[in-house]
Structure formats: C-alpha cells, structure tokens
Amino acid sequence: MQTKPLHRRLEQIQPGMGLSEDAGIVEPLHRLVAALIAQLQVRFPRITPCDTKIEKLFESPPDAALFAALPGAGPH
C-alpha cells in the first residue's frame, strides 16, 4: 500500500472544518469509519499480491507503453 499519498491527503484535510458537530451524527459515523478501516486492514494484505501481479501483466503486452501514457493508467 502506498502510504505517502495517503499521509499527504490526511495532512491536507486535517485543518478542515467538519460539516456537523451533532453527536447523533458524528459518533455513529465515527464508529462506521472505524469498522470500515478494520475491514480494509484485513483486506490490504490480500490485495497487495494482486497489485503486484497486475503490474507485471500490465507491462507484458507490446503496446504497454501506449497504455501507460494514458492519464490515470499505471501508478501515477
């Protein structure tokens, strides 16, 4: 998992103002986000081998350079 972009994004949003301070909204959503993070932490180790395989396969076609140059393609 690439943590540099994640940490950069977290630094960008940290000073932001929340949409609501209502505990009836904030607390349940906080719990939901914590549960989703726990699920992602379990899944990330299984995703990494897939990402590695995709990177290798992405480079194998003869026109891989063409596709790599497309916006949003590859590890940009």
Rosetta blueprint (number, residue, H / E / L):
1 M L
2 Q L
3 T H
4 K H
5 P H
6 L H
7 H H
8 R H
9 R H
10 L H
11 E H
12 Q H
13 I H
14 Q L
15 P L
16 G L
17 M L
18 G L
19 L L
20 S L
21 E L
22 D L
23 A H
24 G H
25 I H
26 V H
27 E H
28 P H
29 L H
30 H H
31 R H
32 L H
33 V H
34 A H
35 A H
36 L H
37 I H
38 A H
39 Q H
40 L H
41 Q H
42 V H
43 R H
44 F H
45 P H
46 R H
47 I H
48 T H
49 P H
50 C H
51 D H
52 T H
53 K H
54 I H
55 E H
56 K H
57 L H
58 F H
59 E L
60 S L
61 P L
62 P L
63 D L
64 A H
65 A H
66 L H
67 F H
68 A H
69 A L
70 L L
71 P L
72 G L
73 A L
74 G L
75 P L
76 H L
